[in-house]
C-alpha cells in the first residue's frame, strides 16, 4: 500500500450534501410534548437546532402519524417527499437504519446522519447492520455521518444536524473540530469557546465512520474557506492510505492539522519471525505517519485545546519566527523551576539573557536581584506596578528570545480585588500592541473557569492563553516543529504509479541466498556469501574469499541462528573453519533436532563499523513500515528503533535516524570515526522501495546486522531474513 500519495493524486468525494445540505428530512421527530426540555426526542431537537440557527434550507419531517411536526411538513416515508432532499437525519432505533438509508438513496437523497448506536461497536448483528451501511456508501457514493455519533454542525452554513442541544451565542470562528466521540466533541468545543475564546466553523462527531471518514472530513475542511485550523480526536482511521496525502495538502494550504490519537497502548501484538515485527508498536507507526505528514500530534485533551488556542491565534502565528527559545516571566520562583523543567523535557530552550538586557534591567529595576531567564518577579512586582511592565519589555527586547511566555493566573477563583492577574493582563495587552515578538500566557494549574475580563482583551491583542507549563511548552515545541516542516518537510515528487508486481516468491522464510539476491536488487550492498554442503566445501569457499570468515547454519526453520549455536565468527584459517563446522553441526543437531538443515553459509567477515538493524514490518493500518535502529544481538533488549512510512526519501530517512537515542554513535564517539550515514539513508530508501514493490507478499524483513562503515565507505548487509506470505 502506498501510504504517501501526492495530494493531487487522490480522488475525494464531495461532502457538500452532508456538510452543507440545501434541504433536510428528519426521521424520528414527533408531536410529543411530555418530555423534559433536555429529554426531548432527538429528531425534535434537530429541528429546534435548525430553526434556532436560522437554517436557510427546506426542513421536512418523516413520520406516518402526522402531517406536520413543529411547523414543518411531515410525510409518511422518504419516498413520499415531493422533491428529494440532500440529507436525511435518522433519529430512530438501529434496527430501522439500513432499510431507511437504502430507501433514501433510492429516492435521490445523497447523504445521511445516523445517531443510533448498536452497530460495529457491538456484536455480530450490529456488525452486519454496519456492513450494509458501508456497502451503500461504497457502492452508491452515499455519504453517511455515523452511526453512533452526534452528527454535523456547520456554523457558517447555519446547518446544525446535531443531536446535542446547542446553546445560544455559539461562537463562530476558524476552527473545524472532528471527533470520533460525540461526548468529547462538545467537551472540546465548549472548552475552546468558553475558556479560550476560540470560535468554530464546524463540529463533526463521526462515530463509526461507516461512510464519510476522518480523511474525507479533513479534505473538506482543507478546501473550506471558513476554516483555518483543523482539530481532531481520533480513535481509528478508516482510510490511512489517504492520511498523508490530505495532511500534506493541509500544510500546502497553511491549515494546521492537530490530532489527538487515542488508543495508543497495545493490548496485543502479533508474534513475528522477524525482529522488526516486535520492535515497534502501532503508536510508533502513527507517530511516524504524523511526523512525515506534518500533523501536529498532541497527547491529551488539555494539550489539544491549548494547541488549537495558539495555532488559531492569527496575530501570534504571524509574529512567530520558528524559534525554540522562550523567555519566561513569573511571580513565582517555584513556577520558574517547573517551567524550565517542562521546557527541557520537550526540547525547548530557556536561554541566558543578553548582557545588554541584564545591564538595562539593573538600571531600570532598582534593588531587583534576579537577572536570569526565567525572570522571577518575586513579591516586588506585586508591590510596585512599574516592575512587571519593565521585566516584560526586557524579554520582548532581548535578542536571545523568540517567544515571550508569561505565567498568568487567569483561572484564579478568588475575587477580583484579591488577585493581581487583571493588572498584569492590562500591561501585557499594552505591550502586545507594539511587540514584534509573539507573547503567550500560561497558568500554573489546569482547570476552572477562566476570567473573561482577562481572556478576551488578551485574545484580541493576539496573546493566547494556555493552562499549565507542560501543555504550554509542548505547544510551543509543536508550533516550532510545524514551522520547520513547512520550511523543509516538502519532499521530491513520489511516483504514484502502481509498481510492477514481482514474481510470486515462495511462502515462508526465504533461504539466505534468495533473501540476499532479493535485497541486492534494491541496491543493498552485501558481504561476500557462499552456501556450502560439506566441510570441504566450506574450507574451499573460505580460502577462495579470504580470511577471516564466518560460518552460519542455513535453515528456514531456524529464525535466530545464534540461539542454537549456529554462528561462528572471525575464523582465521582452514583448521578453525573445520573445527567450527563440526562443532556447529553437533550443537545445532542437539538444540534444534527437528530442523531441516540446508547447508552452511560461509561469509567474508565484514570490516568493523556500527551495527544497525534495518527492516520492514506490517502495520494493520499503514501497511509496510521501515524500521532502523541499533542492531546486533541486543536489538530486542535495547529497542532503540525509529520508524518511517514508505516511500521514504533520503531526507526523511535521515530525519528518522536522528530520532534514535543512539544516533550519536553514527556521528562518531570516543575516538571512533563518523559512520557513512548517507549510505545508510540510501539503504533505507532501497528497503522502502522493496516494501512497496513486494506489497502484500512481504510479511517482514530483517537486515541484522547492517554494518555501517566509516564515512564515505558505504554499508554492507551481513545477514538477512525475509518472510513471505
N, C-alpha and C positions, 0 to 999 in steps of 0.2 A: 504494500500500500504506500503510495507516495503521499506523505502527510505534509509536504511543503509545496503544494501547488501555488503557482503565482495567482494573485488576486483576480486578474482578468481572465484566468483560465477556468474559473469555477462558474457553473451555472446556478443562479439563485432564483428562487420563486418570488413572485411579487406578493408581499404580505398585506397590501393595501386593503383588500376586502375584510381582513381580520383586524388590522390596526386602525383603519380609518374608514369604516363602512358608511355608505350613504343611506342604508336602511337596515333595521334590526328587527328580528322577531324573537320574542321571549316565550319559551315553553316552560310552564310551571308557575305562571302568575295566576292569581285568583282574586276573588272579591272578598276573601276572608278578612274580617276586621277584629277578630277576637285575640289576635296575637299581640304581645307586648311590643313596643317600638323596636327593641333590639332583638326580637324574636320573629319578626315578620318574615313571610316566605321569601326566599332568595330571589325568586322571579319578580316579586313586587319591589324588592329593594333595588334591583337593577333598573326597573322603570323609574323609581324615585330618583336614583342617582342620575339617570339620563336627563330627567326633567330639571333637576336642581342645577345640573351643569350647563343647561341650555343647549342640549344636543340638537343640531340643526336638521338632522335627517328624519326619516319616517320610522315610527315605532308602532309595531303591532304585537298583539299577544296571541298565543295559541292555547286554547282551552275549549273543549267541546261543550262545556256547561254554560258559557257566556257569549254574549255578542259584544261586550265591552268590559274592559278592565282598566281601572284608574284613568278613565277618559281616553283610552286607546282602543281602536277597533280590535275585536277578538274573533279568531277564526277557529273552526273545529280541528284543522290539521294544517300542516305546512303547505300541502298541495292546494289548499283552498284559497291561499293568498292570491289576490288578483294579479299582482306583479311580483316576480321573485325578489327576495331580499338578499342583500350582500352577505349578511351574517346572522346566524341563529344562536341564541343563548339557551342552553339546556339546564334548567334548574329542576331536574327530575331524578328519581332513583336510577341507579346504574343499569338495572336490567332493561330499561327502556331506551338507553342511549344508542346502541348500534343501529337498531331499526329506524329510529328517528333521524339519525345522521344520513343513512342511506336514502331515506325519503327526501330529506332536504337537498342532497346532491342531485337526486333525480328531478327535483322541482326547480333547479337552476341556482340554488344557493351555493356560494363558493367558500364559506368559512363558518366556523362554529367555535363557541366557548363551552366547555363541559366542566361543570363544577364538581360533579359527583365523584366520590372515592369508590374503591372496590374494584380496581382493575389490576394491572400487573403487579401492584404492591401487595396483592393478596394471593389467594390460591389459584388452582388450575382454572376455575370458572372465570375469575377475574382476568387472568392472562388471556384466555380465549376471547373475552369481550374486547380487550385492548388490541388483540391481533386483528380483529375486524376493523377497528378504527385505523390502525396503521396501514392496513391494506387499502382502505378507502382513500387515505391521504396519499399513499404512494401511487396507486393505480389511476386515480382520477384527479390528482392535484388538489384535493380538498384540504383546506387549511384548518387545523384544529389546535386550539389552545387548551391544554389539559390532556386527559381528565385529572381529577384530584388537584384542583387549583382554585385560585380566586379570580383569575381572568385577566383582562386587559383594560388599562386605563390610559387613554390618550388625552393628555391635559389640554394641549392647544387645539386639538380637534374636537374637544368637548364630547368625547365618546368614552364614558366610563362603563364598560361591560364588565363590571366588577362586583364580586359577591359581598364585599365588606361595605358597611356604611361609610360614606365619605363626608368628613366634616366640612362645614362652610369655611371659607377663607383659605382654601387649598392653595399652596404656594407654587406658582408656575416658575419653571427655570430650565437650565440647560442639561440636567442630568437624567438619563434614562436608566431605570433600575429593572433588572430581570432577576427573579428569584425562583428557585425550584419550590421553595416553601412559601405557602400563602401567608402563614403567620409572620414569618420573618420579613416578607415584603412590606407589610405595614409597620412592623417594628423599625426597620431600617428607614423607611420613608418618613415616619414621624420624628425619628431622631435627627435626620437631616434637616427637616423643615423647622422643627421647634428648637433644637439645641445647636444648630449650625447656621440656620437661616439660608439653607441651600434649597432652591426650588427644583421641581421635577418636570420633565417633559412627558415622561411615560412611566407607568409601573406595569410590569408583566409578571404575573405569577403563573409559571408554565407547567408546574406539576410533572406529570409523567412523560411529557413531550411525545405524545402519540402521533402528532402531526408536525407542527412547527417546532423547531429545535432551537437550542441556545444559539447555535451558529447562524441560523436564519434570522433570529431576532437581532443579533449583533450586526449583521449585514444591513438590516433595515435601518438601524439607528445610525450606522456609519453614513448612510445616504440621506438621513433625515435632517432637514435644515434647522430644526429646533433643538437638536441635541449636540452638545459639545463634549460630554463625558459619558461613558458607558460603565455602569457598575453592575456586578452580578454576584449572587450566591449560587454556587453550582455544586450539586452532589454528583452528577454524572453527565457526560457528553454523549450525544447520540450520533453525531457526525464529526468525529475527531479529525477525519481526513480533511475537513474544511476549516478547522480551527485556525491553523497557522496562516492560511490564506486570508481569512477575514481579519485576523489580528494585524497582519501587515497592511491590509487595506485601511484599517483604522488608523495606524501610525502614519500612513501616507496622507490621510485627511486630517492629521493632527487631532485625533479624537482618542484620548487615553482610554484603554480598556482595562478596568480594575476588577479583579476576580478574587473572591474568597472561595476556595475549593474545599468543600467538606469531604469527609470520608477518606482522610489521608492514611489512617492506620490500617495495617493489613491484618485481616483475621485468618488468612490462609495464603499460602504461596506454593506454586507448583514445584515439585521436586524435579530438578532438571539435571541432565547428564553433564552439561557444561557448567563451569564455574559461573559464567555470565548470567545463567538463569537464576542464580540465587543472590547475586551481588547487589542488585538494585531493585527496590520495590516500586509500586505504582506512584508513590509520592515523588520519588526522584525523577521519574519519567515525566510526570506532569510539570514539575519544576523546569525541566529541560525544555519542554514544549513552550511553556510560558516565556522562558528566557529568550528562546530563539524567535518568538513572535513579538517580542516587545510588550508582553502583557504584564501589567503591574500586579504582582502576586501579594496578597495580604493574608494574615494568619488568624485574624479574629474579627468579630463584628466591630469592636471599637476601632481597630486599625482600618477597616473598610470605611467607616464613617469619617474618620479623620483624613484618610487619603482622598475621598471624594470632596471633602470640605476644602482641601488645599488645591487639588487639581482643577476644581471648578471655579476657583477664585482668579478671575482673569487678570486683574491688576498684579497680583502676586506672581503668577506664572510669567507674565511679560517682563517683570523685573528680574526674574531668576536667570542666572548665567550658567547654570550647570554645576557650580562648585559644591564641594562637600565640607567646607569649613564653616562652622557655626560659631557665632558669638552668643553667649548666654548671660542673661541678666536676671537675677533673682534676689529677693529679700531674705532668703533662707540659705545659710551655709550648707545645711544638710541636703537641700534640693540641688545645690551646685554639685555636690558629690554624686548624687544619684543620676543627674543628667549626664555628667561626664562618663559614668559607667555605662549608661544606656547608649551613649554615642559610640563608645569604644566597641560595644557588643555588636553594633550593626555596621561598623566601618565608617563612621562619620568623625571628622576631625574637630577637636576643640583646640585651636592653635593659640600660641602666645600672642598677646597684643604687641603691636609695634612699639619701639622705643618712643616714637613721636606721641602715640596715644597715651602711653604711661606718663610722659612728661606733661602733656596737656591736662590730664586728669589731676596730677599732683598740684598743678597751678589753680585749676578751677574748682576742685573739691577739697577744701582745706580740711586737714586732720582726717582724711579718709585713707585708711591703711591698705585696703585691698586693691591692687592694680593688676590683678590676674584675670584670665578668662578661664572659667566663668567669673563674672563680676558679682561678688556678694555685696549687695547694697547695705546689709546689716540693718540695725534699727535706725540708722541715720536717715535713710531715705523715707522712712515713715514719719520722722520728726521734722524734716526740712524738705519742703516741696520743691526746692531748687535742685536737689541732688539727683533724683530719678531722671529728669529730662537730660541732665548733663551726662550721666552714665549711658543712657540710651543713645545720645548723639555720638558719644565716643565710639560705640560699637558700629554705628552706621558709617562713620568716617574711617574706621580702621581698614587699612589695605589688606590685612590678613583674613578678613571676614567676608564670606559670601552670603550668608543668611543670618539675620538677627533674630534670635529667639528670646522670648520674654516669659518668665514664669508669672502668670496672672491668674488669680483665683476667681475666675468668672462664675464658678459654681459654688461659691461660698454661701452657705444658707443663712448667715447672720443678717440682721437688719442693716440697711444701708449705712446708718450712722456709725456702725461698729466696724466697718471694713474700709480699706483704702483702695480697693481694686478700681472703683469708679474714678478716683482721682488719677490713678496711673493710666487707665484706659483713655482718658481725655488727652493726656500727654502723648500717648502712643499715636492716637488719631492725628494729632497736630504734627508730629514728627513724620508720619507716613505720607502726609500731603506733599512733602518735598524730598522724600528719601529716594535715592536711586537704587537702593537695595531692597529686597523683599524682607518683610517683617512678619513674624508669626508668633502667636501666643499659645502657651500651653499651661494647663492647670496641673496641680500636683497629684490630684486624685481623679478617678473616673466616676462619673455618676452624679445624679441630682440635677435639678433644673438649672439652666444657665440664665444668668441675669440678662434680660433683653436690652436693658439700658447700656450694657457693656457690649453685648454681641452685635447688635445692629449697626451702631456707628463704626465699629471696627471693621465689620464685613464690607460696609460701604466704602471704607477707606482702603480696601484691599488687603486687610490684615485678617487672615483666617484664624479660627480658634481650634485648638486640639486639646485632648484630655489625657494627661499622663505623659511623663518623659519617654517611656518606652514606645508608645504609639507615635509621639512627635518625632523622635529621631528616626524611627523606621520609615515614617512617611517622607522625611527629607531624603533618606537614602533611596527610597523608591523613586522619588522625583529626579534625583541625580542619575539613577540607572536608566530611567525612561529618556531623560535628556541625552544621555550617552548613546542609547540605542537609536534615537532619532538622527544622531550625527554619524554613527558608524555602523549601525545594525543592518543597513541595506546591503544585500549580497548580490553577487553576479547572477544573471538570469539562470534559472534552473530549468532544464528541459522537462516539459510535461508530457512528452510523447510516451506512449506505453512501451516499455522495454521488450525486446525480442525474448520470448520465453526460452530459457536454456533447455537443453536436452534433459529429459527426466533422469534424475540421479537415483541410485538405489537407496531405499529407505534404511534408516538406522545410522549407526556411526560409520562414517567413511573410513576405509583403510588409509594409513598415513600417506602413502604415495598419491592416492586420489585426492585427499584433502590438500596436500601441498600443491598438486597440479592446479586445483581449483583456485586457491588464493593467489597463486603466481599469475594467473590470467588477469588479475585485477591490480597488478603492479606491486605486489608484496614480495620483497626480496627474501630468498630462502637460504638457509645454511645447506651446504652440500650433504645430500642424504641418499643412502642406498639400502634397499631391502635385501636381506640375505636369508638363506635357508639352512646354513650349516656353519660350524665353527670355522672351517677353512675358508668359506666364502666371506665371512666377517673379517677374518685376518687379511685376506686379499684386498677387500674393499678399503680397510683401514690403511694398508700400506700404499694403496693407489692414491687415496685422497690426502694422505699425510697426517702424522700425529701432531697433537693429541686428538683423540676421538671420544665419542660417547656411544654406548650401546643402549637400545631401548627395545623392550619386548613389544611386538606388534600383535594386537588382538582387539577386535572391535567389541569384545565383551569385557575388556578391562579399561575402564574410563580413566582412572588415575593410576598410572603405571608405578609411580614411586611407592604407593601404598602397599604393593605386593612384592617389592624388591625388584621391579622390572626396569630399573635405570642404573647405569654405571657411567660415571663421568671421569674425564681427564685421564684416559688411558693412554700411556705414552709409548708403548711398544707392542709387538705381536704377542709376547708372552702374557702381558697384562690383559690383552684382548681375550686370549684363550681362557685364562683363569676367570675373568669376569663373565664370559659367555657360559661357562659351566656352572658357576655359582648362581647366576641369574636364572638359568633353566631349572636348576634344582629348587631354588627358593620360590619361583613363580608356580611350579607344579605343586608345591606344598600349600601355598597360601591362596591359590586360585585353581584348584584341581579340575574344575569342570570347564574352565575357559578354553575356547578354541584358539590355539596359537598359530599365527600366520607367518611367523618368522621373527627375525631380529633386525632392527634398523640400526645401521651404522651412520653416525653423523660426525662431520668435522666439527670440533669444538669451536664455538664462536668466540671472537675476541671479547675481552671484558667491556662491559658497558652497563647501562641502567636496565634492570629487568622490569619490563612492563607486561601487563595483560591487555590485549585488545580483542574485543569480542562483540557478539550480537546476541540479544535475547528478544523474545517476542513479548510485547505488551498487549494485554487484552484489548486496549483501546487504540493505541497508536501503532500497532504492528511492530515491525522490527526496529529496535533501537540499538545504537552503538554505545558500548561501554569501553572506557580506557582507564587504567589505574596502575598502581604499583603492583608488580607481578611477583612471580616466584612461588615457592611452596606456602608462603604465609598469606596469600592473597585473600582467602576467605576469612582469616583471622583479622587482618588489618581492615579489609573492606574500604580501602581508600580508592573509590572509583568515581568517575564523573560520566554523565550520560549526555548523548546528543541524538537528535532526531534526524534520520536520513531524509533527503540527501544533504550531506554536510559539505560546506565549503572549507577551504583552508583556514579562513578567519574564524569560522565557527568551531572548527576543530581545536584551534589554539585557545579560544575562549573556554572551551570545555576543559582542556588540560589545566588551565590556570585555576580551576576550581578544586583541584586535588590538594589535599593537605600537604602531600609530599612533592608539590611542584618544584620546590627549591632544589630538590635532588637533581632534577633535569637541568637546572640552571648552573649546577656545579657547587659542591660544598666540600669543606675540609680538604682543599687542595685538588679535588677532582675537577677535570675539565668540563665545560658545559657540554651537554648532550645535543645530538642533532634533532632539535625539536621540529625543524622544518620537515625533515624526512618522516618523523613520527606523524605529523599532521597529514602528509601525503598518504601515509598508510591508512590513517583513519578515514580519509576521503575514499580511498580504494575499497575499504571494508564496507563503507556506507553504500557504495555502488553495487558491491556484491550482494548486500542485503536486499536492495531494490530489485536487482536482476533475478535473483532466485525466488523472490516473492514468497508465496505460501509454502514452497518446498522447504525452506530453511527453518528448522526448529531452533537451532542455536549454533554458535561458533565461538571457539576459544583459540586465540594465538597466545600461548603462555609457555615459556616467556617469549616476548618480543624484545630482543636486545637492541637498545638504542645506543649506538656508538658515539664517540666524541663528535663534536660539531663538524659538519662537512663530510663525515664518513658514512652516513646512512643508518639504516636499521636492518635487522635480519630476523626472520621468524625461525625459532628453534623447534617449536612443537605446535601442532595444530590439531584441533578436534572439531569436526563438523558433524552435526546431527541433522539428518534429512527426514522429512515427514514421509 
